[in-house]
Amino acid sequence: MIFAGSVLAGVIGALLGLGGGIIIIPLLTLVFGIDIRYAIGASIVSVIATSSGAAAAYIRDRITNIRIGMFLEMATTTGAIVGAFMAGLISSRLLYFIFAFVMGYSTMALFQRRNVELARDLPPHPLAIKLQLAGSYYDQVLHQQVNYISAGVYAGFGTMFAAGILSGLLGIGNGVFKVMAMDMFMKLPMKVSTATSNFMIGITAAASAGIYFARGYINPAITAPVALGVVLGAILGTRLMVRLRNATIRKVFLPVLVYVALQMLIKGIRG
């Protein structure tokens, strides 16, 4: 069961750029009764496995934009440091409500763009030109070379900074924000957004893994089947993603946003 659930987590993680934690942690804690600390440790390893399994394929196919990923990672890392310093100064309950509101708004905004395949006739942001935040990839579904350049660079960078703060304060992953920042604000193709997010979450998770390992929260008996299942799922997810339209991936992403928003709202209500 753990292995099967991990395969599913790997497929969704590679397809949507979220990592596998959104499935792994509830699976291990609610179904198998595993302590949340060991579940988080296994989840972090699963995120690294998803990123490693998917990133190579996406980079090979030129879907991942490493330059954009590293640019946004600066905002996330800085925000996480700020959030860590702010921890204890702001009510977690209030933050959960803010998080739920932001995710709810994002869900509505994304729903309005659910049928958009590729952004058309967007003026490139001056900073995007200066930093060369552009790229191209061959879309197997559209049978054409897709060229793109970032639009709302400041909005995307600001969203990632805020996501980093929330991550540092609440100890939550921000793969959802990574995809949202690139798709909604920077107007990148959804495939580029999810592939680049997969690349980024591996960097973030690798930094956290050492801490959990040092504290003894990475149990090989739990982590091994999770990692193996996630790698297999990530391979399947990458093969599936290149065969889907950007609009289809966006529609699959929508219920995930709703789920995360509801989870944050419930945590806020419970305090």
C-alpha positions as CSV (number, residue, x, y, z in Angstrom):
1,M,0.0,0.0,0.0
2,I,2.8,2.4,0.9
3,F,4.6,1.6,-2.4
4,A,1.3,2.0,-4.5
5,G,0.5,5.3,-2.8
6,S,4.0,6.5,-3.4
7,V,3.8,5.7,-7.1
8,L,0.6,7.8,-7.3
9,A,2.4,10.6,-5.4
10,G,5.3,10.5,-7.9
11,V,2.9,10.7,-10.9
12,I,1.1,13.7,-9.4
13,G,4.3,15.3,-8.2
14,A,6.0,15.1,-11.6
15,L,2.9,16.1,-13.5
16,L,2.0,19.1,-11.4
17,G,5.4,20.1,-10.0
18,L,4.3,19.8,-6.3
19,G,6.4,17.0,-5.0
20,G,4.7,14.0,-3.4
21,G,4.1,15.3,0.1
22,I,0.5,16.3,-0.5
23,I,-0.3,12.5,-0.8
24,I,2.6,10.9,1.2
25,I,2.0,12.7,4.5
26,P,-1.8,12.0,4.7
27,L,-1.2,8.4,3.5
28,L,1.5,7.6,6.2
29,T,-0.2,9.4,9.1
30,L,-3.9,8.7,8.5
31,V,-3.8,5.3,6.9
32,F,-0.8,3.7,8.5
33,G,-0.7,5.7,11.7
34,I,3.0,6.7,11.3
35,D,4.3,9.6,13.4
36,I,4.1,12.9,11.6
37,R,7.8,13.6,12.0
38,Y,8.8,10.3,10.3
39,A,6.1,11.0,7.6
40,I,7.6,14.4,6.9
41,G,11.1,12.9,6.8
42,A,9.9,10.3,4.2
43,S,8.0,13.1,2.3
44,I,11.2,15.2,2.0
45,V,13.0,12.2,0.6
46,S,10.1,11.7,-1.8
47,V,10.3,15.3,-3.0
48,I,14.0,14.8,-3.7
49,A,13.2,11.5,-5.5
50,T,10.4,13.2,-7.6
51,S,12.7,16.1,-8.5
52,S,15.6,13.8,-9.4
53,G,13.3,11.4,-11.4
54,A,11.5,14.2,-13.3
55,A,14.2,16.9,-13.6
56,A,16.5,14.9,-15.8
57,A,13.8,14.1,-18.3
58,Y,12.4,17.7,-18.3
59,I,15.9,19.2,-18.7
60,R,16.6,16.8,-21.6
61,D,13.4,17.9,-23.3
62,R,14.3,21.6,-22.6
63,I,11.0,22.1,-20.7
64,T,12.7,23.1,-17.5
65,N,14.0,26.7,-17.4
66,I,16.9,26.6,-15.0
67,R,17.6,30.3,-15.3
68,I,14.0,31.2,-14.2
69,G,14.1,28.5,-11.5
70,M,17.3,29.9,-9.9
71,F,16.0,33.4,-10.2
72,L,12.8,32.5,-8.3
73,E,14.7,30.3,-5.8
74,M,16.5,33.4,-4.6
75,A,13.1,34.9,-3.6
76,T,11.9,31.7,-1.9
77,T,15.1,31.2,0.1
78,T,15.2,34.8,1.2
79,G,11.5,34.6,2.2
80,A,12.1,31.4,4.2
81,I,14.9,33.0,6.2
82,V,12.7,36.0,7.0
83,G,9.8,33.7,7.9
84,A,12.0,31.7,10.2
85,F,13.0,34.9,12.1
86,M,9.3,35.9,12.2
87,A,8.2,32.6,13.6
88,G,6.5,33.1,17.0
89,L,5.8,36.8,16.4
90,I,2.7,36.2,14.3
91,S,-0.3,34.0,15.1
92,S,-0.2,30.7,13.1
93,R,-4.0,30.7,13.0
94,L,-4.1,34.1,11.3
95,L,-1.5,32.9,8.8
96,Y,-3.5,29.8,7.9
97,F,-6.5,32.1,7.2
98,I,-4.4,34.4,5.0
99,F,-3.0,31.3,3.2
100,A,-6.5,29.9,2.6
101,F,-7.7,33.3,1.3
102,V,-4.8,33.6,-1.1
103,M,-5.2,30.1,-2.3
104,G,-9.0,30.6,-2.8
105,Y,-8.4,33.8,-4.8
106,S,-5.7,31.9,-6.9
107,T,-8.2,29.1,-7.6
108,M,-10.7,31.5,-9.0
109,A,-8.1,33.3,-11.1
110,L,-6.7,30.0,-12.4
111,F,-10.3,28.8,-13.2
112,Q,-10.7,31.8,-15.5
113,R,-7.6,30.7,-17.4
114,R,-8.4,27.0,-17.4
115,N,-8.8,26.8,-21.2
116,V,-5.7,29.0,-22.1
117,E,-3.2,26.8,-23.9
118,L,-0.5,29.4,-24.5
119,A,-0.4,33.1,-23.6
120,R,-0.5,35.3,-26.8
121,D,0.8,38.7,-27.6
122,L,2.2,39.5,-24.1
123,P,4.7,42.3,-23.9
124,P,7.9,40.9,-22.4
125,H,9.0,42.4,-19.0
126,P,12.1,44.7,-19.3
127,L,13.8,42.7,-16.5
128,A,13.0,39.5,-18.3
129,I,14.9,40.7,-21.4
130,K,17.8,41.9,-19.3
131,L,18.1,38.7,-17.3
132,Q,17.2,36.5,-20.3
133,L,14.2,34.9,-18.6
134,A,13.0,33.3,-21.8
135,G,13.2,29.9,-23.5
136,S,11.7,27.5,-25.9
137,Y,10.7,23.8,-26.1
138,Y,9.1,21.4,-28.6
139,D,5.5,20.6,-27.7
140,Q,4.7,17.0,-28.7
141,V,0.9,17.7,-28.5
142,L,0.9,20.9,-30.5
143,H,3.6,19.7,-32.8
144,Q,5.4,23.0,-32.8
145,Q,8.3,24.8,-31.2
146,V,6.9,27.0,-28.4
147,N,8.9,30.2,-27.6
148,Y,8.1,32.2,-24.5
149,I,9.4,35.0,-22.3
150,S,8.4,36.1,-18.8
151,A,5.8,38.8,-18.3
152,G,5.1,39.8,-14.7
153,V,8.6,39.3,-13.3
154,Y,8.1,41.5,-10.2
155,A,4.7,39.8,-9.4
156,G,6.2,36.3,-9.8
157,F,9.3,37.2,-7.6
158,G,7.1,38.8,-5.0
159,T,4.8,35.8,-4.9
160,M,7.8,33.5,-4.4
161,F,9.1,35.7,-1.6
162,A,5.7,35.5,0.2
163,A,5.7,31.8,-0.3
164,G,9.1,31.5,1.3
165,I,7.9,33.5,4.3
166,L,4.8,31.2,4.7
167,S,7.1,28.2,4.3
168,G,9.4,29.4,7.0
169,L,6.6,30.3,9.4
170,L,4.4,27.3,9.0
171,G,6.8,24.6,7.8
172,I,4.8,23.9,4.7
173,G,6.0,23.3,1.2
174,N,5.5,25.9,-1.5
175,G,5.3,23.9,-4.7
176,V,1.8,25.2,-5.3
177,F,3.0,28.8,-5.1
178,K,5.9,28.0,-7.4
179,V,3.6,26.8,-10.2
180,M,1.1,29.6,-9.5
181,A,3.8,32.3,-9.7
182,M,5.1,31.1,-13.0
183,D,1.7,30.3,-14.7
184,M,-0.5,33.1,-13.4
185,F,1.9,36.0,-13.0
186,M,4.8,35.3,-15.3
187,K,2.5,33.8,-18.0
188,L,4.8,30.9,-18.7
189,P,3.4,27.8,-20.4
190,M,2.0,25.4,-17.7
191,K,4.4,22.7,-18.8
192,V,7.4,25.0,-18.2
193,S,5.9,26.0,-14.8
194,T,5.5,22.5,-13.5
195,A,8.8,21.2,-14.9
196,T,10.7,24.2,-13.4
197,S,8.9,23.8,-10.1
198,N,10.0,20.1,-10.0
199,F,13.6,21.3,-10.4
200,M,13.3,23.9,-7.7
201,I,11.6,21.8,-5.0
202,G,14.5,19.3,-5.1
203,I,16.9,22.1,-4.1
204,T,14.7,23.2,-1.2
205,A,14.1,19.6,0.0
206,A,17.7,18.7,-0.1
207,A,18.5,21.5,2.3
208,S,15.8,20.2,4.7
209,A,16.7,16.5,4.4
210,G,20.0,16.9,6.3
211,I,18.2,18.4,9.4
212,Y,15.7,15.6,9.5
213,F,18.4,13.0,9.0
214,A,20.5,14.4,11.9
215,R,17.4,14.3,14.1
216,G,16.7,10.7,13.3
217,Y,13.4,11.3,11.6
218,I,14.3,9.5,8.3
219,N,13.5,5.8,8.9
220,P,14.9,3.6,6.1
221,A,12.0,1.0,6.6
222,I,9.5,3.8,5.7
223,T,11.6,5.9,3.4
224,A,12.8,3.1,1.1
225,P,9.5,2.0,-0.3
226,V,8.3,5.6,-0.5
227,A,11.4,6.6,-2.5
228,L,11.2,3.7,-4.9
229,G,7.5,4.2,-5.5
230,V,7.9,7.9,-6.0
231,V,10.8,7.5,-8.5
232,L,8.7,5.0,-10.6
233,G,5.7,7.4,-10.4
234,A,7.9,10.3,-11.4
235,I,9.1,8.5,-14.5
236,L,5.5,7.7,-15.5
237,G,4.4,11.3,-14.7
238,T,7.1,12.8,-17.0
239,R,5.9,10.6,-19.9
240,L,2.3,11.6,-19.2
241,M,3.0,15.3,-18.9
242,V,4.6,15.8,-22.4
243,R,1.5,14.1,-23.9
244,L,-1.0,16.5,-22.3
245,R,-2.0,20.0,-23.2
246,N,-1.1,23.0,-21.0
247,A,-4.8,23.6,-20.5
248,T,-5.4,20.0,-19.4
249,I,-2.6,20.2,-16.8
250,R,-4.0,23.4,-15.5
251,K,-7.4,21.7,-15.0
252,V,-5.8,18.9,-13.1
253,F,-4.0,21.5,-11.0
254,L,-7.3,23.3,-10.0
255,P,-8.7,20.6,-7.5
256,V,-5.3,20.5,-5.9
257,L,-5.5,24.2,-5.2
258,V,-9.0,23.8,-3.7
259,Y,-7.8,20.9,-1.5
260,V,-4.8,22.9,-0.2
261,A,-7.0,26.0,0.5
262,L,-9.6,23.9,2.4
263,Q,-6.8,22.2,4.4
264,M,-5.4,25.6,5.4
265,L,-8.9,26.9,6.3
266,I,-9.6,23.9,8.5
267,K,-6.3,24.3,10.3
268,G,-7.1,28.0,10.9
269,I,-10.5,27.2,12.3
270,R,-9.1,24.5,14.6
271,G,-6.4,26.9,15.7
